[in-house]
Amino acid sequence: MTTRDRMAFVETRGSYRQGARTLPGRYYTAPEIFAAECERIFRRSWLCAGREEEIAGPGDYFLFPVAGESLIVVRDEGGSCHALYNVCRHRGTRLREEERGKLPRSIQCPYHAWTYALDGRLLGAPEMDGVEGFDPADYPLHRAALASWSGFLFVNLAEEPEPFAETFAPVLDRFARFNLAGLRAWRRIEYVVEANWKLLFQNYSECLHCPVIHPRLSKLTPYRSGQNDLVEGPFLGGFMVLTEKGGSMTMSGRSCALPVADLPEEDFQRVYFYSVLPNLFLSLHPDYVMAHRLWPLATGRTRVVCEWLFHPVASDRQGFDPEDAIEFWDATNREDWHICELAQAGVSSSKYAPGPYSPRESVPAAWDREYLRWMGERR
């Protein structure tokens, strides 16, 4: 066992707290809890909106719906990215309907043709010349804070958000060796899961369920094989060990692409799983990275976008078989979503009561603690 492994083992065991129990049922079913989450978490936190590569050129945009808001995430002609509220400053009309696309050099309201630059400045407002005191400079599109990290774009709706670099200080450079910013998305699959978003996080944060729910996965990486190395706070997770040397999490069990980067030898035998509260899962494999982004739609409904990222020249090399990984994880995802839906049905019962966490569930217990802290509660 390496020094790093020993440290991870100590941290993992140290994170378990005797008496830790699951959350009460109301946290998964009560509309007032969901409303409080939207206000205290999703309107105040750094949320993963997408990848920079989605808006590679000037005018490229995608819509980011969150907590009842809609944002236009767009790249301007100078190459800068912006997160602009999808609300005209005239009479509040939604400016864009299409989920993604390419804009000309401006954004025009479909109602009365108020026109904005790609950075949000108001360029034209028909018939407003005769309005006393009207100054276009007073009516730019409202904007949200935007930050880029490892190729991902993050948005924060707060009026005065904590600086991104401070929030993400524990992980700013932690995954640099995986070349996340240089990877390219090969496939995106969207799911709608009939379960509360927290159940998906809790499920992702442990593999005690893997021998029962994911027998295929358990053959490739036994659930007792790894350790956690981030065990408190908004960033949680660790690694599991691949059974076969040179293997990967694929239907064949073999690597399906070039390595994502020039990785240390130990990383070729590991898969890392990290949750980034409140809406990102990162799964780091030697040959690809998988990212899940979550959007709570209601107390018992969650939208999930899953993307598979590969080395930018992987498709040029012999042996590239992304479907080997995508098919594996699509099947595994659907197994997870189904069990989360069964969990949602169970915690909605009048007979459900919080149950005890085991030492192998120390990370979901830590996730619960962090969630309650964000909600302004103690446990």
Order of alpha helices (4+ residues) and beta strands (2+ residues): alpha-alpha-alpha-beta-beta-beta-beta-beta-beta-beta-beta-beta-beta-alpha-beta-alpha-alpha-alpha-beta-beta-beta-beta-beta-beta-alpha-alpha
